């Protein structure tokens, strides 16, 4: 995708005249276009803009360039709410209006998926259709954006909050939900460069709160895998963040 298309089609939004611009874009390869969108969003996000693919069609895609802050403001307008209601878009708090949604998940998460299906039906009035796939297909679908709701597990390979927060930065390829929160990116950068551990923890906590309150990510559960090193084992080295290295290990008799 060329920047010329973005400038030509999204000029009113880029200039701050409109909240959003909806336009078609040539698409020969879906993965290439998604990579271009991520690249552009890394530049657009600090300016309060976001580019999203809404629909893929043969040979083209429908894209939406918008200002999230402006869209939230517009949707709070009484007249806008009434027009949306007349068009069939009911109050967003009425989740039952969603009717049926599809939940994509890996086969290893079958039990959790069924618990969600039962819980959302009884407590929220939302009917959930389950779609179970192999792990490799789940990864491919997440990367391509081919899902409405998805259940996924994240593994923290080190004992630090950033292990779970880094993937949701605008520039991270693991940002499957395509979250583009400028304030979140700033907090993560400040935390990464902070020389004070207390300040770093505070920045990460603020980033976590921002992610939960202003994104479409819902944390469901967590689990840990404990390890025990015998007292007679010597030479194991920890990096202080949960990772251990055993290259120089020996056993004391």
N, C-alpha and C positions, 0 to 999 in steps of 0.2 A: 504494500500500500504506500503510495507516494504522499509526501507532505502536501503536495499541490492539491490533491483531492480533499484533504482535510481543510486546508485554507479556503479553497473555493466553496466547498459545501457548508463548512461550519463557521464562516466569517462572522455572521451576526453574534454567535455565541462566543467566539474567541474575542470579539470586541466588547462583550458585555452588554450587547443590545438585547439579546434573547437569553432565556434560561437554557434552552436546549435546541439542537438541530438534529433532525432525523433524515438520513440520506442513504442511498444505495452505494455500494462500492464493489468493483470487480473483484472476484475471488476465484482464482484458479486452484489454489491449494489452501485448505482450511488451516493447517498447522502454520504455514508461513504467515497467513493473515493474523492469526492469534499472536504469533511472535512479534509482528509489527505493532499490534495494539499494545502489547506489554511494553515495548520499547517507547512508544509514544506516550503512554501513561506515566512513565518515569519522568518525562519532561512536563507533562500537563498537570500532574498531581500537585506539585508545589505552587501552581498558579490557580488552584481551586477548580480544576477542570477534570473531567473523566470521560473516557471513550469506552463504550460497551458494544459488543456484538449482540443484536437482538434476535436475528434470524438468519439462517444460512439457506440459500436457494441455489439451484444449478447455475454456476457461473458468477454468482454475486452474493453479497451479504448485506443485511440491513444494519446500519450502525447508528448509534445515538451518542452524540457529543453533548454533554450538559454540565451545568454547575450544580453540584449536590446541595450546597447551601441555598442557592436560589430556588431549586426544586422543592426543598423542604418548606421554604417560605411560601411559595406559590400554592402548595397543597394545603396550607393552613388557611388560605383565603376562603371565605364563606361561599362566594360565587363559584369558585373553582370546585369546591366540594359538592355543591348542588349540581353542577354540570356533570361531574363524575357519577353522582348518584343516578341522574337521569339516564346516563349511558350504561348503567348496570353495575358500576363499581361501588359496592356498599362500603360502609365504614370498615377501615382496615382492622379494627379491633374485633370484628365479627368473623372469627376464623372459620366458622362453619360455612361462610360464603365461598370458601375455596373449593367446596364440594369434595373432589378427589385429587390427591396429589400422589406422585410417584416417588418412592424412596429407593435410591440406588445404594447397594451395599455389597461388600464381599461376602462370600459364603461362610467365612469364619465368624461373621458377626450376626448370624441368623437369630440367635436368642435375643440379642439387644434390639434388632430390627422388629421382631414380633412384640417385644415389650413396648416399644415406641408406638407401634400400630394400635395396640390395645389401649394404651394410656391416652393417646391423642384422640381416639374415637370416643372414649368415655368422658374425658375431662374437657376436651376442646371442641368436640363435635366435628373433627376433621377425619375424613376417610382416607386411609393411606394404602396405596397399592404398592406391594413390595416387588422389587426387581433385584434378584440375586445373580451376581456374576462372579467369574473367577478373578483372583487378585490382579492379574496382569490386565484384564479388561477394565477393572475398576480404575486402575492407574491411568489407562489410556483415556477413559471417559472423563475423568477428573481434569486431565491436562487439556482436553479438547473442549471442555465446557458442555458436554452432552449430558446434562442432568438438570433436574429441578431442585430436588433435595438429595443430599448424599451423606452417607454415614461412613466415616473414615477414622482410622486410628493413627495417632502420631506417636513416634518413639523419641523420647529425649535421650540422646546418646551421652549426655553429660548432666551433672546435677546443678542446673542453673536455669532460671526462668527464661532466659533467652533461647533455650533449646526449643521451647514451645511458642515463643513470640516472634522469633526471626522469620519463620515461614510466611507470616502475614504482612510483611513489608511489601510495598508496591513493586519493588524491583526483584522480588524473590520468585523464582520459577515454581515454587511450591504453593504459591498464593492462588490455589484453585478456585477460591471464592471470588477472585478478582476484587479484593478490597483495596481501595485507593483512598486512604485517609492521610492527608498531609500532616496533620498534627501527630498521628501515630508514628509516621516515618521520622519526624523531627525528634520525638521523645526517644525512639530507639537509637538514633544517631548520637544524641546527647548522652544516653546511658552507656553506649559503647566507648565513648571517649572520656567518661568521668573517672577522675582519679580517686574519688571518695566512694567507698563501698556503700555507705549509708545513702548517699545521694543517688548512686546508681540503682540501688534497690527501690528508692522512691520513684525514680523515673520509670522503671520497669513496671511498678505497681500502677502508676498512672496510665501507662500504655495498655496494660491489661484491662483496666477499667474502661478505657476508651473503646477497646476492641469489642468487649462484651456489650456495651451500651449502644454502640453506633454501627455495628456491622451485623451481617446475617450468619454469624458463627455462634453456635450454642454448645458450650462444654457440657458433656453428659456424665462422664465418670473418669476416674484415674486409677491406675494400679502401679505397684512397684514390684521389683524383683530384687529381693535382698541376697547379698553374698556374704559369706563368712570366710575369713582367711585364718587358718590355724596359727596358733601362737608360735609353733616351731618353724614356720616359714619366714625366711628373711630375704630381703632384697627387693620386695615388691614396692613400686614407687607410684604414688598417687599424684595427679595433677591438681588436686584440690577441688575438682569439679565433678568427681564421681568416676573418672576413668582411671584404671590401674594398668601398670606396665610390669610384665613379668620376665623381661629379658635377663635380669640379673638375679633371679630367684634361686635360692638354695635352701636345703632343709637342715636345720640344726638338730644334731642327734642328741 
